[in-house]
Structure formats: C-alpha cells, structure tokens
C-alpha cells in the first residue's frame, strides 16, 4: 500500500458524507488490537490482514491496493447490512 492509494480512498469517502460514520466504525473494527500502544497512534488494519484481503480479492500480490470504488461498495454494503 502506498500513500497515493490511501489518499484516493480517503478522497472517495470524503465525497460521500453518508458513509463517514460507517467508514469510521469499520476503521476501528479492522484496527489491529492495541493500536494505541505503538507509533503511529492510528487505528490501522494489520498489514498482513490487509495484504491477505487484497490478495484474495484481486489475486497476485495485491500491492497496488484496492480500487476506491470497491471501497465505496464495501462501505455501502456495511451500512446497509
């Protein structure tokens, strides 16, 4: 994962205020346990978990990251569920 991928995902969610709450909830649900104890103090998913999820969805190494449109689809599904 790289910074440009993360910024594209943040921008995609920022344009959809109806998904903000869902995105925050999912961010904390997927955050690695004890995220507040180590630098940087951000609730990020475990790298290995994220790599696994991207590889199972996109195949290969999953290094290019997810399509932001897929993130929006996922968040809409979470909100509707």
Backbone torsions as a table, in degrees:
resi	resn	phi	psi	omega
1	UNK	NA	141.4	178.9
2	UNK	-126.4	172.6	-174.9
3	UNK	-65.5	-37.6	-178.7
4	UNK	-65.9	-36.4	176.8
5	UNK	-63.8	-44.9	-179.8
6	UNK	-62.9	-41.6	179.3
7	UNK	-65.4	-38.9	177.5
8	UNK	-63.6	-39.5	178.6
9	UNK	-67.9	-43.9	178.2
10	UNK	-62.0	-43.2	179.3
11	UNK	-62.7	-40.7	179.8
12	UNK	-62.5	-40.5	179.3
13	UNK	-74.0	-37.9	-179.0
14	UNK	-60.8	-28.6	179.9
15	UNK	-78.9	-4.5	-177.5
16	UNK	-127.4	82.2	-178.5
17	UNK	-56.2	-26.3	179.6
18	UNK	-67.4	-14.6	179.9
19	UNK	-103.8	-3.1	-175.7
20	UNK	-58.6	-50.6	-178.3
21	UNK	-61.5	-45.5	179.4
22	UNK	-60.3	-42.1	-179.7
23	UNK	-63.4	-40.9	179.4
24	UNK	-66.9	-43.1	178.2
25	UNK	-60.2	-47.4	-179.4
26	UNK	-64.8	-36.9	178.4
27	UNK	-58.4	-45.4	-179.8
28	UNK	-74.6	-31.2	177.0
29	UNK	-67.3	-35.5	-177.5
30	UNK	-91.3	-7.1	-178.5
31	UNK	-63.0	144.6	179.4
32	UNK	-67.6	146.8	-179.7
33	UNK	-59.3	138.2	178.7
34	UNK	70.9	26.6	-176.4
35	UNK	-58.7	-26.8	-176.6
36	UNK	-77.0	-7.3	-177.2
37	UNK	-91.6	-9.8	-177.8
38	UNK	-134.6	152.3	-179.6
39	UNK	-73.8	143.4	-12.6
40	UNK	-74.7	147.8	-174.6
41	UNK	-80.3	64.9	-178.5
42	UNK	-126.0	141.1	179.8
43	UNK	-78.9	75.4	-178.6
44	UNK	-100.0	149.2	175.6
45	UNK	-66.0	154.2	175.0
46	UNK	-60.0	136.1	-177.8
47	UNK	-58.0	-43.3	-179.5
48	UNK	-65.5	-38.8	177.9
49	UNK	-63.8	-46.9	-179.7
50	UNK	-63.3	-41.4	178.4
51	UNK	-61.2	-45.0	178.6
52	UNK	-59.8	-47.4	-178.9
53	UNK	-62.5	-42.4	179.5
54	UNK	-68.1	-37.8	179.4
55	UNK	-67.5	-39.4	-179.9
56	UNK	-71.7	-28.1	179.1
57	UNK	-83.8	-44.3	-172.5
58	UNK	-106.1	-9.1	-177.7
59	UNK	76.8	175.2	179.2
60	UNK	61.5	-147.8	-176.7
61	UNK	-86.9	-18.3	-180.0
62	UNK	70.5	16.4	-176.2
63	UNK	-68.7	-26.2	-177.1
64	UNK	-74.3	-12.8	178.9
65	UNK	85.5	170.7	-178.1
66	UNK	-80.7	156.2	173.1
67	UNK	-72.7	130.0	179.4
68	UNK	-55.2	-30.3	177.5
69	UNK	-63.9	-35.1	176.9
70	UNK	-68.1	-35.3	176.3
71	UNK	-62.9	-44.0	179.2
72	UNK	-62.2	-43.1	178.2
73	UNK	-60.8	-43.4	178.9
74	UNK	-62.0	-45.7	-178.8
75	UNK	-66.3	-37.1	176.1
76	UNK	-63.7	-40.4	177.8
77	UNK	-62.9	-45.1	179.1
78	UNK	-60.4	-44.0	-179.1
79	UNK	-63.5	-43.1	-177.1
80	UNK	-74.1	-26.9	-178.4
81	UNK	-71.0	NA	NA
